[in-house]
């Protein structure tokens, strides 16, 4: 197993550049480690999403087409 020793302060951009230098296999391992953590979605956020889904079901015309919106950005 490869080891990496870092005894320096890095800002986020430097960390990103360091990760880009890793092999694809190691980059995937980092990705898996980051996203495998239990990420709890706050109840408040869940409520917002459920409210938006309910509104969309009641009035589907309020939804915007992504293709059309993306052209205006």
N, C-alpha and C positions, 0 to 999 in steps of 0.2 A: 504494500500500500504506500502510495506517495504521501509525503508529509509536506506541509507548508508551514514555515515559521515566519510570523510577522511580528515585529516589535516596533511598528511605526503607526502613527496616526494617519488615517485615511479619511478624506471626505467622500461623499457618496459617488461622485464622478470617478474618483481614483479607484474606488472599490469596484465599480462597474467595469472600468478598463482592466483591472486585474482579473476579474472573472472572465472577461472576453478572451484572455490569453490561455485559459484552461482548455483542455481537450473537450470535444463535444460530450463525451461520456461523463466527465466531471461536472460540466455545466448542467447536464441533466440531473445529476445527483444533487447539486445545489438547489435546483428548481424543485425537485421532489421534497427535499428537506424543508424548504420554505413553505410549500403549499400543503404538506402533509400535516402540519400543525392543526389542531382543532381550532377552527375559526368559528367563533360564535357570532351570529348576526344579532345585534341588539333588538330587543322586542319592539322598540320604537320604529326601527327600520322595517321590520317585518310588517308592522301595522300599516306603514306608509305604502308598501308594495301591495298589500291586500286591498287597501282602499283604492289604489289606482286601477287594480284589476277589476274591482267591482264597478268603478266609474266607466271603464272601457266596455264592460259587458252591457251596461245600461245605455250607453251612447257611443257606439263604435265609430261614429263619424268624427268624434273628437280626436281620434288618433291620426297622426301624420305619417305619410309614406316616407320611409327613409331615403329612397332614391330622389324624391322631390326635395326633401329638406337638405340633403347633402349637396345638392347643386347650388343651393343658396349660401352655403358657408364659404 
